[in-house]
Amino acid sequence: MNLTAPTLILIMSMWIPVAFLYLGHGDAKGTGAVTAFVGACVLISAFLHGIDGNGAVSALLFAHGLLYCTVAYALLAGLEDLKAVGNVSLVAMIISFFFIFVFKSPEGQFTYFSLCSAGYVVLTLEVFLVCYGKLSAKLLAYSLIIWAFIGLMIPAFAVLGLWPMPF
């Protein structure tokens, strides 16, 4: 059972509303509810990937699923201090960094999923910096929108066979 494409599409359906929230469109509780649902589904997908023997993808999904659940809690609870979210994002960033290399081809070449992982590193670093007040939330919002297409939609539809992986 390959849940990669549905999971990527599901995550995209959360990144865009979070980005819009940071741009001043939407409310924290509604966005938090969507983020909680997506976070829970990503954790379930991580568990199912692990059962299917895809421990690598499972680990990456667990790290990001936990981050999404943490973001959801912060939005739903109205947390003022977001450093806990930033700290979880830092862990997801470190894990994503290693996946740049995990996703290399058998020939040792970086793959499109390596590029996606590099994008996840940048995004989770931006989340960390926003939570610590060192980066504008608007910059994170635009990054989320751009990477929703580059790092989620393109690989999801390629996995579905609707178009080839860019490289």
C-alpha positions as a printed Julia matrix, in Angstrom:
167×3 Matrix{Float64}:
   0.0    0.0     0.0
   1.65   3.23   -1.15
   0.32   6.21    0.76
   3.05   8.6    -0.37
   0.96  10.59   -2.88
  -2.16  10.91   -0.68
  -0.01  11.92    2.28
   1.81  14.6     0.27
  -1.48  15.98   -1.04
  -2.91  15.96    2.49
   0.09  17.91    3.8
  -0.31  20.43    0.96
  -3.92  20.98    2.04
  -2.55  22.11    5.41
   0.48  24.14    4.33
  -1.61  26.5     2.17
  -4.13  27.41    4.93
  -1.27  27.93    7.41
   0.45  30.19    4.88
  -2.76  32.17    4.36
  -3.14  32.52    8.12
   0.37  34.01    8.31
  -0.63  36.39    5.5
  -3.64  37.56    7.52
  -6.34  35.42    5.9
  -8.11  32.87    8.07
  -8.47  32.23   11.76
  -6.22  30.36   14.16
  -8.83  27.91   15.43
 -10.04  26.81   11.99
  -6.5   26.51   10.71
  -5.54  24.68   13.89
  -8.34  22.17   13.34
  -7.17  21.47    9.77
  -3.58  21.19   11.0
  -4.61  18.77   13.77
  -6.46  16.54   11.32
  -3.56  16.55    8.87
  -1.06  15.93   11.68
  -3.03  12.94   12.92
  -3.36  11.54    9.39
   0.37  12.0     8.75
   1.13  10.08   11.96
  -1.21   7.28   10.84
   0.48   7.28    7.43
   3.88   7.11    9.14
   2.73   4.09   11.13
   1.37   2.38    7.99
   4.57   3.09    6.04
   6.5    1.48    8.89
   4.28  -1.61    8.83
   4.84  -1.84    5.06
   8.59  -1.94    5.68
   9.34   1.6     4.55
  11.03   2.71    7.75
  12.83   5.63    6.13
   9.68   7.37    4.93
   7.98   6.4     8.18
  10.64   8.21   10.23
  10.41  11.36    8.13
   6.61  11.36    8.38
   6.67  10.82   12.15
   8.95  13.84   12.6
   6.75  16.08   10.48
   3.48  14.65   11.81
   4.57  15.52   15.34
   5.46  19.02   14.18
   2.03  19.46   12.58
   0.3   18.28   15.77
   2.42  20.73   17.79
   1.51  23.58   15.43
  -2.15  22.56   15.72
  -2.02  22.67   19.5
  -0.37  26.09   19.45
  -3.06  27.45   17.13
  -5.98  25.87   18.97
  -4.7   26.84   22.43
  -3.71  30.34   21.35
  -0.15  29.97   22.62
   1.76  33.23   22.84
   5.21  31.67   23.25
   5.88  29.45   20.25
   9.37  28.3    21.24
   8.12  24.74   21.9
   6.89  24.62   18.29
  10.24  26.0    17.17
  12.11  23.35   19.12
  10.07  20.53   17.54
  10.67  22.15   14.15
  14.41  22.12   14.83
  14.29  18.35   15.36
  12.27  17.91   12.14
  14.88  20.03   10.38
  17.74  17.8    11.54
  15.86  14.66   10.48
  14.98  16.2     7.1
  18.64  17.07    6.56
  19.65  13.42    6.78
  16.94  12.5     4.29
  18.66  14.6     1.64
  21.2   11.77    1.61
  18.83   8.88    2.35
  16.94   9.66   -0.86
  20.06   9.48   -3.07
  19.81   7.03   -5.96
  21.69   3.71   -5.91
  24.23   5.4    -8.21
  24.81   8.06   -5.54
  22.99  10.88   -7.34
  20.65  13.21   -5.54
  17.01  12.62   -6.48
  14.01  14.9    -6.61
  13.07  13.63   -3.14
  16.54  14.77   -1.99
  15.64  18.25   -3.27
  12.29  18.04   -1.48
  14.08  17.12    1.74
  16.39  20.12    1.3
  13.28  22.28    0.96
  11.86  20.75    4.14
  15.13  21.68    5.89
  14.72  25.3     4.81
  11.03  25.39    5.79
  11.56  23.86    9.22
  14.47  26.25    9.82
  12.14  29.12    8.89
   9.5   27.79   11.32
  12.17  27.66   14.05
  13.25  31.24   13.3
   9.66  32.55   13.19
   8.9   30.91   16.53
  11.95  32.61   18.06
  11.04  35.98   16.52
  14.03  36.03   14.16
  12.18  35.82   10.83
   9.03  37.32    9.37
   6.01  35.01    9.32
   5.18  36.43    5.88
   8.42  35.07    4.45
   7.55  31.66    5.89
   4.07  31.95    4.35
   5.44  32.58    0.87
   7.95  29.74    1.3
   5.15  27.37    2.32
   3.13  28.29   -0.76
   6.09  27.84   -3.13
   7.23  24.57   -1.54
   3.69  23.2    -1.4
   3.95  22.93   -5.17
   7.66  22.07   -5.52
   7.96  19.72   -2.56
   4.48  18.22   -2.31
   2.33  18.51   -5.43
   5.0   17.73   -8.05
   6.26  14.58   -6.32
   2.72  13.47   -5.39
   1.51  13.57   -8.98
   4.76  12.0   -10.2
   4.29   9.1    -7.76
   0.76   8.73   -9.12
   2.24   8.48  -12.62
   0.52  11.63  -13.9
   3.84  13.15  -14.97
   7.5   12.19  -14.71
   9.67  13.1   -11.74
  11.67  16.2   -12.78
  14.94  14.32  -12.13
